[in-house]
Amino acid sequence: MTHLGANDVIRPWGAPQLERLLFLHALEAQCAGAAAQLPPRTLEAWADLARRQALRILA
């Protein structure tokens, strides 16, 4: 059995993947407020752009 010490860091997905995931969650939270003020067609265009950017980041 492995015991963790005080200085051990748990990275279940590895640091790069976890950082990308946290970045995407932060980006989503920041965009949510601004998106509420956009017209529906503009919102759809931004959502499509964000989706494509997220796929590039995760690739």
C-alpha positions in Angstrom: 0.0 0.0 0.0 1.3 3.5 -0.9 1.2 6.1 1.8 1.2 9.8 0.9 3.3 12.3 2.6 2.6 16.0 3.4 4.6 17.1 0.3 3.0 14.5 -2.1 0.8 15.9 -4.9 -2.0 13.8 -6.4 -2.4 14.4 -10.1 -5.0 11.8 -11.3 -4.9 13.0 -14.9 -1.4 14.4 -15.0 -0.6 18.0 -14.6 -1.1 19.2 -18.3 -4.5 17.6 -18.6 -5.7 18.9 -15.2 -4.5 22.4 -16.0 -6.3 22.3 -19.3 -9.5 21.2 -17.6 -9.2 23.9 -14.9 -8.6 26.5 -17.6 -11.7 25.4 -19.6 -13.8 25.6 -16.4 -12.5 29.1 -15.6 -13.1 30.2 -19.2 -16.6 28.8 -19.1 -17.4 30.7 -15.9 -16.0 33.9 -17.3 -18.0 33.6 -20.5 -21.3 32.8 -18.8 -21.9 36.4 -17.6 -21.0 38.0 -20.9 -23.0 35.4 -22.8 -26.2 36.3 -21.0 -26.0 39.8 -22.6 -25.5 38.5 -26.2 -28.2 38.0 -28.8 -29.0 34.3 -29.5 -27.3 34.2 -33.0 -24.1 35.8 -31.6 -24.2 33.5 -28.6 -24.4 30.5 -31.0 -21.4 31.8 -33.0 -19.3 32.3 -29.8 -20.3 28.9 -28.5 -19.2 27.3 -31.7 -15.9 29.2 -31.6 -15.3 28.2 -27.9 -16.1 24.6 -28.7 -13.5 24.5 -31.5 -10.9 26.2 -29.3 -11.5 23.7 -26.5 -11.0 20.9 -28.9 -7.7 22.4 -30.0 -6.6 22.8 -26.4 -7.5 19.3 -25.5 -5.9 17.7 -28.6 
